Amino acid sequence: MGEDVRRVKTGLDVWVEQGFAPLKGKRVGAIVNPTSVDSRFRHLADLLASAPGVKLGALFGPEHGIRGEAQYMVAVDDVRDRRTNVPVYSLYGSTFESLSPRPEWLEGLDALVFDIQDVGSRYYTYVYTMALAMKAAGKAKVPFYVLDRPNPLNGVTIEGNLVGERYRSFVGLYSLPNRHGMTAGELARLFNDEQGFGCELTVVPMEGWRREHFWSDTGLPFIPPSPNMPTPDTALVYPGMCQGEGTNVSEGRGTCRPFEQFGAPWVDTDALLARLEREKLPGVSFRAVGFTPTFDKYKGESCSGAFIHVTDRQAFLPLRTGIAIFQALYELGRGGKFAWREDAYEFVDDVPAFDLLCGTDQVRKGIEAGWPLDRLLEGFETQARDFAKRRERHLLYAQGS
């Protein structure tokens, strides 16, 4: 990819070169998962445990846990880390309160470090774990450090509407578009400012990352940040296809290519492909596919559907594509086949899951009313433009050379 690609260093790599100097003499807590590794695949927990002059006091695990073995929306228990023998506190339990660090967990800590790979979609919960930890750290007067990492979807493209007040949840805690084009460190700056956390925040920037970079431009290995995010291709379709969690359509969980393929036992694939062809969606093609999930929706049942092939990642609009897909599935699944998810989702039981994911009820109600695709997305571009202005002063990286 050229010489520049090899020079991208994460915030952790920058700190490794500095010998963790900012943490010398401090007792430290770290919010980590399997992505918290340096360029030599050494985990932050192990690096802190062996860093001269640094005392690792606690580890905090987000959704999926610090080693990444838990499935989505599965509570993670408190344990001791088998490698460092320090206590591990769960930041993902069975209540909304369980998502924040308890004050007693922060007692005696001189610093809290966050180092987790995000995927650039507002549904992905790690940045809200970061925000709630920042809020707690602000109250406890514990300095907070974010070791920054790339946005796999680039830092330029913004797509989608902002989350309405009634639709706030752990898949959309703040007013962000579906694809926000920011890094975790930049989001930390925005949250701290807009939410008034009063957190003593330090972002350790990457070196060599530019806003137009997709993941493949960074030269970094992709470590799955959660069990159903196996590749950068998954991340690319996720801003649209995560909405499938709000329906009875399989979003491909329980297969090797979650979110890139979708379907159900009742889907007429030929009719689906013909319906999607009419929308002339940019940068994408669809292929007929069959699969049998090993867990989650339709476990052990043969499903028919489609596979999403992104043919031009610059032109591809994942949210528009996802909404077109679920609109088509709704039309094809009339008569009781297609259904919206009705049970509680991410600690909310009085708002449909699909509306929480959309950040509005406009899309679901419009689909039910038979609106054309452009009308379903009405107002979204304006909201994205407004967000582009809002985020500007919090950005850390330039575009272009």
C-alpha positions in Angstrom: 0.0 0.0 0.0 3.0 2.3 0.0 5.4 3.6 2.6 2.9 5.7 4.6 0.8 2.6 5.4 3.6 1.0 7.4 4.0 4.1 9.6 0.5 4.0 11.3 1.0 3.6 15.0 -1.8 3.2 17.5 -1.8 5.3 20.7 -0.6 2.2 22.5 2.4 1.8 20.2 3.2 5.5 20.9 3.1 4.9 24.6 5.2 1.7 24.4 7.9 3.8 22.7 7.7 6.2 25.5 8.0 3.5 28.1 4.6 4.4 29.6 6.2 7.5 31.0 2.9 9.3 31.8 1.9 6.5 34.1 5.2 6.2 36.1 4.5 6.1 39.9 0.8 5.5 39.3 -1.7 2.8 40.2 -3.6 2.2 37.0 -6.9 0.6 35.9 -7.4 -0.4 32.3 -10.5 -0.9 30.2 -9.5 -3.6 27.7 -10.5 -6.4 25.4 -8.7 -8.7 22.8 -7.9 -5.7 20.6 -5.8 -4.0 23.3 -2.5 -5.1 21.8 0.6 -3.4 20.5 2.3 -4.0 17.1 4.0 -7.1 18.6 0.6 -8.5 19.8 1.4 -7.8 23.4 -1.7 -7.1 25.5 -2.0 -3.8 27.4 -2.7 -5.6 30.6 0.5 -7.6 30.4 2.5 -4.5 29.3 1.2 -2.5 32.3 1.8 -5.4 34.7 5.5 -5.5 33.7 6.1 -1.7 33.1 8.7 -0.4 35.5 7.2 2.1 38.0 3.6 1.3 37.0 1.2 -0.6 39.3 -1.7 -2.4 37.5 -4.5 -2.3 40.0 -7.6 -3.4 38.1 -9.0 -4.4 34.7 -12.4 -3.5 33.4 -14.2 -5.6 30.8 -16.8 -4.2 28.3 -19.5 -6.2 26.5 -18.0 -9.6 25.4 -15.4 -9.4 28.3 -11.7 -8.6 28.4 -10.8 -11.8 26.4 -13.8 -11.4 24.1 -15.5 -14.7 24.6 -19.0 -13.6 25.6 -21.7 -13.2 22.9 -23.7 -10.0 22.5 -26.1 -8.9 25.2 -24.7 -11.6 27.6 -23.8 -10.4 31.1 -20.1 -10.6 31.9 -19.1 -11.7 35.4 -16.4 -10.2 37.7 -13.3 -12.4 37.9 -9.6 -12.3 38.4 -7.4 -12.1 35.3 -5.6 -15.4 34.9 -2.4 -13.7 33.5 -2.0 -10.7 35.7 -4.0 -11.9 38.7 -5.6 -8.5 39.2 -9.3 -8.1 39.7 -11.5 -7.8 36.6 -14.7 -5.7 37.0 -17.5 -6.2 34.5 -18.9 -3.1 32.7 -21.6 -5.2 31.1 -24.1 -6.8 33.4 -27.9 -7.3 33.4 -28.9 -3.7 34.2 -28.1 -0.2 32.8 -26.4 0.6 36.1 -24.0 -2.3 35.5 -22.5 -0.4 32.6 -20.7 2.1 34.7 -17.8 1.5 37.1 -18.8 1.6 40.8 -17.1 4.3 42.8 -15.4 1.7 45.1 -13.7 0.1 42.0 -12.0 3.4 41.3 -10.8 4.0 44.8 -7.0 4.0 45.0 -6.5 4.4 41.2 -4.4 7.3 39.9 -5.3 6.8 36.3 -7.9 4.9 34.1 -6.8 3.9 30.6 -9.1 3.0 27.7 -7.7 1.0 24.8 -10.3 -0.8 22.6 -10.8 -0.9 18.9 -14.1 0.7 17.7 -15.7 0.0 14.3 -17.2 3.4 13.4 -20.9 2.7 13.9 -23.0 4.3 16.7 -24.5 0.9 17.7 -21.2 -0.5 18.8 -21.2 -0.3 22.6 -17.5 0.2 23.4 -17.5 4.0 23.0 -20.5 4.2 25.4 -18.5 2.1 27.9 -15.8 4.6 27.5 -18.2 7.5 28.0 -19.8 6.1 31.1 -16.3 5.3 32.5 -15.2 8.9 31.8 -18.3 10.2 33.6 -17.4 8.0 36.7 -13.8 9.0 36.5 -14.7 12.7 36.4 -16.8 12.3 39.6 -13.9 10.3 41.2 -11.3 12.8 40.1 -9.3 10.0 38.3 -7.5 11.1 35.2 -8.6 9.3 32.1 -6.5 8.3 29.1 -7.7 7.1 25.7 -5.1 5.3 23.5 -6.5 6.1 20.1 -7.0 3.6 17.2 -8.3 4.0 13.6 -11.9 4.2 12.5 -12.0 1.3 10.1 -14.6 3.1 7.9 -12.4 6.2 7.5 -12.8 9.5 9.3 -14.4 11.5 6.4 -17.8 9.8 5.6 -20.8 10.6 7.7 -24.1 8.9 7.1 -27.4 8.8 9.0 -29.6 10.6 11.4 -29.1 11.6 15.0 -30.5 9.6 17.9 -33.7 11.3 19.2 -34.1 11.8 22.9 -36.8 9.1 23.3 -34.6 6.5 21.5 -31.4 6.7 23.6 -30.1 3.4 24.7 -26.8 1.5 24.9 -26.7 1.2 21.1 -27.2 5.0 20.8 -26.6 6.8 24.1 -25.8 10.2 22.6 -26.7 12.3 19.5 -24.5 10.5 16.9 -25.2 9.5 13.3 -25.1 5.8 12.3 -21.7 6.3 10.7 -19.9 9.1 12.6 -16.4 9.2 11.0 -14.6 9.7 14.3 -12.1 7.8 16.3 -12.6 6.8 19.9 -10.3 9.5 21.1 -12.2 12.1 19.1 -15.5 10.9 20.4 -14.1 11.1 24.0 -13.3 14.7 23.4 -16.8 15.3 22.0 -18.6 13.5 24.9 -16.5 15.2 27.6 -17.4 18.6 26.1 -21.0 18.1 25.2 -22.0 15.9 28.2 -20.1 18.0 30.7 -18.4 15.0 32.3 -15.6 17.2 33.8 -13.2 14.4 33.1 -9.5 15.1 33.2 -9.0 13.6 29.7 -5.9 12.9 27.7 -6.1 11.4 24.3 -2.9 9.7 23.0 -3.1 10.2 19.3 -2.0 7.8 16.6 0.9 8.6 14.3 0.5 8.3 10.5 -3.3 7.9 10.3 -5.2 10.2 8.0 -8.9 10.7 7.8 -9.4 9.1 4.4 -7.8 5.8 5.6 -10.0 2.7 5.6 -8.6 -0.2 7.6 -6.7 -1.7 4.7 -4.8 1.6 4.4 -3.3 1.4 7.9 -1.1 -1.6 7.6 -2.5 -2.9 10.9 -3.7 -6.5 11.5 -7.5 -6.6 12.2 -8.2 -8.3 15.5 -12.0 -9.1 15.8 -13.2 -6.6 18.5 -16.2 -8.9 19.2 -17.3 -12.4 18.3 -19.5 -11.3 15.3 -17.1 -8.7 13.9 -14.6 -11.0 12.2 -13.2 -8.7 9.4 -13.1 -5.1 8.3 -15.6 -6.1 5.6 -18.1 -6.9 8.4 -17.5 -3.4 9.9 -18.2 -1.8 6.5 -21.7 -3.2 6.2 -22.5 -3.0 9.9 -24.0 0.6 10.0 -26.9 -0.7 8.0 -27.1 -4.4 8.8 -27.0 -4.1 12.6 -30.6 -3.0 12.3 -31.5 -6.6 11.6 -31.2 -7.2 15.3 -34.6 -5.4 15.5 -36.3 -7.9 13.2 -36.9 -11.6 13.0 -34.5 -11.8 10.0 -31.2 -13.5 10.6 -28.3 -11.0 10.3 -26.0 -13.9 9.8 -25.1 -14.6 13.4 -24.1 -18.2 13.8 -22.4 -18.2 10.4 -18.8 -17.3 9.4 -19.9 -14.0 7.7 -22.3 -12.2 10.1 -23.9 -9.0 8.8 -22.6 -9.6 5.3 -25.2 -12.2 4.7 -28.8 -12.2 5.9 -32.0 -14.2 5.4 -34.7 -16.4 6.9 -36.4 -19.7 6.0 -39.3 -17.8 4.3 -37.3 -15.5 2.0 -37.8 -15.8 -1.7 -34.3 -14.9 -2.8 -35.1 -14.3 -6.5 -37.8 -11.8 -5.5 -35.5 -10.2 -2.9 -32.7 -9.7 -5.4 -35.1 -8.3 -8.0 -36.6 -5.9 -5.4 -33.1 -4.6 -4.4 -32.0 -4.2 -8.0 -34.7 -1.6 -8.4 -33.2 0.7 -5.8 -29.9 1.1 -7.8 -27.9 1.2 -4.6 -24.4 2.6 -5.1 -21.2 0.5 -4.6 -22.8 -2.8 -3.8 -24.0 -6.1 -5.5 -26.0 -8.9 -4.0 -25.6 -12.7 -4.4 -28.1 -15.4 -3.6 -27.0 -17.4 -0.6 -28.2 -20.1 1.7 -27.0 -20.7 5.2 -27.8 -22.6 8.4 -27.1 -20.6 11.6 -25.4 -22.6 14.4 -26.9 -20.3 17.1 -29.2 -17.3 17.5 -32.2 -16.8 15.1 -33.2 -19.9 13.1 -30.5 -22.1 14.8 -30.2 -25.3 12.8 -32.7 -24.1 10.1 -31.9 -23.6 6.5 -32.2 -19.9 5.6 -32.3 -18.3 2.1 -31.2 -14.7 1.5 -28.4 -12.7 0.1 -24.8 -11.9 0.5 -23.6 -8.2 0.4 -20.6 -7.6 -1.9 -19.2 -4.1 -1.5 -17.9 -3.2 -5.0 -16.9 0.4 -4.3 -16.3 1.3 -0.7 -16.1 5.0 -1.4 -19.5 5.0 -3.1 -21.2 2.4 -0.8 -23.8 3.8 1.6 -24.2 1.1 4.3 -27.2 2.7 6.1 -29.2 3.4 2.9 -28.4 -0.2 1.8 -29.5 -1.7 5.1 -32.8 0.2 5.2 -33.5 -0.8 1.6 -32.9 -4.4 2.6 -35.3 -4.4 5.5 -37.9 -2.5 3.5 -37.7 -5.2 0.9 -37.9 -8.0 3.5 -40.9 -6.4 5.1 -42.7 -6.3 1.7 -41.8 -9.9 0.9 -42.7 -11.2 4.3 -46.2 -9.9 4.5 -48.8 -12.2 6.1 -47.0 -12.9 9.3 -43.6 -14.0 8.1 -41.6 -10.8 8.7 -41.8 -9.4 12.2 -40.3 -6.6 14.3 -38.5 -7.7 17.5 -40.8 -7.1 20.4 -38.8 -8.2 23.5 -36.5 -6.0 25.6 -33.3 -4.9 23.8 -30.3 -3.3 25.5 -32.1 -2.7 28.8 -35.1 -0.9 27.1 -38.5 -2.6 27.0 -40.9 0.2 26.0 -39.4 1.1 22.6 -39.1 -1.3 19.6 -35.6 -2.5 19.1 -35.6 -1.4 15.5 -36.5 2.1 16.5 -33.7 2.2 19.1 -31.2 1.1 16.4 -32.6 3.7 13.9 -32.7 6.4 16.6 -36.2 7.3 15.4 -39.5 5.6 14.5 -39.6 7.3 11.1 -38.0 4.3 9.3 -40.2 1.6 10.8 -43.4 3.5 10.4 -42.5 4.6 6.9 -41.8 1.0 5.9 -45.2 0.0 7.3 -46.8 2.8 5.4 -45.2 1.9 2.1 -43.0 5.0 1.7 -40.3 5.0 -1.0 -36.7 4.7 0.2 -35.9 8.4 -0.2 -38.7 9.3 2.1 -37.6 6.8 4.7 -34.3 8.7 4.8 -35.8 12.2 4.7 -33.9 14.7 6.8 -30.9 12.3 7.4 -28.5 14.2 5.2 -29.3 17.5 6.9 -28.7 15.9 10.3 -25.4 14.4 9.1 -24.2 17.8 7.9 -25.1 19.4 11.2 -23.1 16.7 13.0 -20.1 17.4 10.7 -20.0 20.9 12.0 -20.5 19.8 15.6 -17.7 17.4 15.6 -15.1 19.6 13.8 -13.4 21.1 16.8 -12.9 17.7 18.4 -11.0 16.2 15.4 -7.4 15.2 15.9 -6.3 14.1 12.4 -5.9 15.8 9.0 -7.2 14.7 5.7 -4.7 14.2 2.9 -0.9 14.5 3.1 
